[in-house]
Amino acid sequence: MFDLKVINSVLGELEEVRGIPREKIIEAIEAALATAYKKEYGKKGQIVRATFDIRNGETNFFQVKIVVDETRVYFDEDAELAEGDERVLYNPEHHILIEDARKIKRDAQLDEEIVFPIESKGDYGRIAAQTAKQVIMQKIREAEKVSVVNEFGKREGDIVSGTVQRIERGNIFVDMGRATGLLPYEEQIPGERFSQGERVRAYLYRVEESPRGVFLRLSRSHPKFLEKLFEAEAPELQNGAVVIKAIAREAGYRSKIAALALDSHIDPVGALVGQRGVRVSTVMSELRGEKIDVVEWNEDPKKFIEEALSPAKVMDIDVNDAEKAAKVHVAEDQQSLAIGKGGQNVRLAAKLTGWKIDIESAKGVELASAEVPGNLE
């Protein structure tokens, strides 16, 4: 039934290429043989197990019986059990009474398994062979799924890359090698277009198991994608000398990042922007031109709000700590910068700081207002 050379070759390939341990596949073969044997020759309630020696192909079958007594089973199939009685009908193929078990093993205990060797049939038949094959394939798929989940589970929260496999109703399916990544329409950057076979990078935010396999949930609009892109460009972020405290993003249009240096000798803004803007330019290029403002985080709300409204310059700020609301006064020539196109600048500043921001003229006339979004990342 088995070609040992073929099996050893398959086991080696699965272990090396797919990361499935050899022991898992041997367990699958043994489970398949036991299932096939029971289907062909077994009796109702019988527990059959098999061992398979990969060195010589020798297969041995065993029947397992569970040690029970009268508190665990009843013998009359017509008996009516009282409510709460958890006994089950005695099956001599499944159970062995404790007094009989102790004739075989002196210290046998309740619920212990007593194992008996059973005859190994030479010819399992076409149906049994097909059953074994199906179970082996199923076990291999299960073992591979666990292996894939373990592999990509370690990469959850990182940037991954793959090639566009297909596009359905705006959703992009990405070939990641051993798994498929899903980049939903709502997680894409507005205006981006990808074609089949094109390379794509994205943030892996969740690994999901389903009956159809393992799906990797991807995003290019997630604020963390922006953070991870900067980590790849700025060594100061990688070694912890600079940390990103907050991100406000409207993917495809504009983002604001608040950074803090834990080393007083480092300029956090300069670390992210890079010499002549090379680092921030690289990130913007990956995001197809999305504008990025890098500001310095400050625990003083006034100073932080002032930084967040950059590039606008403010005259003064009145803060209401209890309501986390701020009134920002700006000169006439700074009003459009403070508010931004369609209110984008003040909206992002509110999200970045976590404060409600009202933009007012020097005379106190309200020009724009931005609430803090309820679904902050």
N, C-alpha and C positions, 0 to 999 in steps of 0.2 A: 504493500500500500504506500510505503514511504521510500523515497530515494534519499538516503542519508547525505550524499554529496550535495544534492539540490537544497535540502533543508539547511545544512550547515552554511551553504553559500548565501541563502536568503537571510538566515539569522545574522551573519556577518554584515550584510548590506544594511539591514534594518537597524542594527546597533550603531554602525559607523555613520550612515547617511542620515537616518531619521532619529537617531538618539533613543531608540526603543531597546531597553535592556534585554539581553538574550534570555534571562530567566523568565521574563514576562511572556515571551513567545512560547517557551517550553510549557509554562503553565497553561497557555491557551491550547496547545496541542493536547495536553493531558485532559483538559476539560472537554475538548472536542471528542477525544476518543471515548471518554466516559459517557458523554451524551449519545454518541453513535451506538455504543454497546447497549446502553439501557433501552434505546429506541428499538433496537433489533431483538434483544434477548431479555431485557429486564422485565420485572414484575411491578405491579402497582405499589407505590410507596417505597420501593427499593432505592437505597442510596448507593450509587456506584461511583467509585473513584478509580483513576488510572495513573500509572507512572510510566514515563517514557524515557528510556536511556538514549541520549543523543549519540553516544559513542558506538553502540551496536544495533540500535533500533529495537531493542527488546521492550516489549510492552507487557505490563502486568496489571490485572484488574482486581479490585477489592470491593467487597460489600461492607458497608458500615451500618451498625445497629446502635441505637441509643438506649442506654440503661435506664429502665423505669421500674416503678412498683405500682401497687394498687392506688396510690394517691395521685398518680400521673395519668393512668389509663383506666378505661372500663372495657368489659369484654362482650357485653350483649349489645349488638348493633341496634336492637329495638328498644333499648333502655331510654327512659326519659330522665334527663339530668335536671336537678334542682337549679334554680336561678343562682348564678355565681359559681357553679361547679365548672372548673376549667379543665377537667380531664378530657382526654381524646380517646377515640376508639383504638384499641390495641391492634397493631398490624405486625405479625411475626416477621415480615420482610423489613420492617422499619425499626421495631422495638425488640429488646431482649430484657426479660425480667431479671432483677438484680440477683436472685438466687442462682439463676442459670449463668449469669455473667461471672459470678464468683467461682464457678466451677472451671472457668477458663482463665480468669485473672482474679487471684485471691482478694486483692484490695480494690476491686471495681467499685466505683461510686455512682450515685444517681447522676444522670445527664452526661455521663462519660460515653465516649465512643468505643465500641468494640469492633475491631477490624478482622474480616475473614477474607482470605484469598479465594477468588473464584476462577473458574476455568477460562482461559484465554482462547477464544474462538479464532481459528486460522483465517477464515474468510468472513469479513464483516458485511459483505454484500455491497452492491452499488448504492443503495439508499443510505447505508451507514457511512460510506465513504463521502457521499455528497454532503451529508449532515456534518461530518467532521470538517470538511472543507469550508462550509458556511460559517461554522462556529469559529474556526481558526481565523477567517477573514474578519469576523466581527470583533474578536478579541484583539486582533492586530489594530483595527481601527480605533478601538477603545484605548489601547495602550498608546497609540500615536497621538490621540486627542489629548491625553494626559501629558505626554511629552511636549506637545505644542503649547498647551496652556502654561506649563512650567517655564518653557523657553521665553514666551512673549510676556508672561506675567512679570518676569524680572525686568522687562523693558517698558512696562506700563508707566506712564509719566515721562517718557522720553520721546525724542524725534526718531521716526522710522522712515524708511523709504521703500518704494516698490514701483512697479510699472502698471499703468492703466490697463486693466483687463477688458472691461466693458463699461458702458454708460447706459443706465436705464432710468428713464424719467428724471433725469438730472442727478441721480445718485451715481457716484463713481465707485466701481469695484476695483480694488488694487491687488495685484498679485504680489504677495509677500514671500513667496517661496513655498513654505509649508502651510500657510494659512492665507485667507482672503481678508483684505482690509476693506471696510466700508466707509467711504467719505460721503456722508449725506449732503444733500443740496444745502441745507441750513448751516452746515459746518464748513462750507466752502467760502472763499473770499469773493464777494460780489464782483462780477465782471470777468472772473478767471475762466479760461477755457482750456480743457485738456483733450487730447486725442488718444486713441488706442495705441498702446505701446510706449507712450510718453512716460518719462520718469517723474515721480511725484514724491515730495517730502511732506510729512504731516505729523501732528502730535497724537500719540497713542494714549487715549484717555480711559479706555476700558477694554478688557478682554472678555468676550462672551462665548459660552458654550451653547450649542443648539443641536438638535438631532441631525442637522445637515452638516455639522462640523463646527470649527472654531472661527468666530468672526472677530476681527479687530476693529473697534470703533475709532475712527480717525477724525481729526479736526485741523483745519488751517485757520479758523477764525477764533479759536480759543486763546485767551490771554496768555496761557502757559506756553503756547507755541512761540509767541514773541519772546518770552523769557528764556526759553531753551535755545532759541536762535542766538540771543545775545551771549548766553553761556558758552556757546561754541566759538564765539569771536573774542570774548574778553577773559583772559586768564584770571583777572582780579575777581570775577564772579565764580570761577571754578575753584579757586583756592579759599574763598570765603572772605577775602579782604573787602569786597563790596557785596552788598545784598540788595535785592530789589524788594522794596517795601510795599509797593502798590502798582497796579497797572489798570488803566482805563483804555478800552479799545473799541473803536468802531471799525471793524475789519474792512480793509480795502480803501479806507478813507484817511483815518488819522488815529494815532494812539498817543497816550502820555504815559511815561514811566517815571516813578519816583525811586531814586537810588540813594543808598546811605553807605558811606565808607566807614568801616570799623577800624581802619588805620588812618590816623590823622594826617599822614603824609600823602594820602591818595585823594585825588579829585574824583568823586564818584561819577560826575557827569562826563568828565574827560575820559574816564575808563571805558564808558559805554560808547561814547562818540568816536574815540580813537583819533590818532593824528590825522589832521585834515579831513576828519569825518569818515575815514575809511571803514571803520567797524559798523557804524550806523548805516552807511551806504550799502554795505553788503547785506545787511538785514532787510533794508528797504527793497533791494533788488529781488530778494527771495519772495517778498510780499507784493511784488509787482508795482512798486512805487508808493506804497502806503506811507504817508508822512508820519514821522515819529518825533515827539518832543521828549527829551530827557531832562528831568529836573531833579534837584536835590531835595530829599525828604527832610522834614524838620518837625520836631515834636511840638513846636510853637505853632498853633493853628494859623495865626496871622501870617507868619513867614511862609508856611507851607501853602496856604491859599494863594499868596502872592506869587510864589514859584509856579504853582499849578496853572495860573492864568497866563504864564509866559506864552508867547512873546510880548504880550501887552504889559505896559507899565502902569501900576496903580498909584493913586494919590494916598488913600488911607483905607483902612478896613475896620468896621465895627463888628464885633462878634457877640453872639448870644450863646454862651456855653451850654445853658440848660436845654436849648432847642437845637443846638449845633447848626446855627444859621448865621450867615455873614452877609453884611451889606458892604459892597465894594464900590468905592467912588473912583471914577476914572475921568481923565481929561477928555475933551471933545475929540482930539486927534487919536485917542487910544480906544475909543468906544467900539469901533468895528473889529479891532484886534481882540479885545477882551471878550466880545460876544462870539465872534467867529461866524463863518458862513452857516446860515441856518441855525445859529445858536450852538454850533458844535464845540467851540472852545470852552465856553462856560459849562456846557453839559458834561464834557469830559473832565473838567476841573472838579466839578461837584462829585462825580463818580470816583475820581482819584483820591480826593480828600475825605469823602464821606460826609461833607457838609453841604447844606442848602446854601446856594450862592445867589444873591441878588446883585445885579450890576446897575449902578446908579450914576447919573451925571454928577458933575461937581456941585450942582445946585440941589441934588437930592431927588431928581426925577428918575423913577425906575425905568430902566431900558430893557432889561432881560432878567429872567429868573430860571434857575435850574435846580430841580429836586434831586435827591440822591435816589438812584434806582433801587427798587426793592429786591432785585436778584443779583446783588453784588457777588462776584466770584470770591 
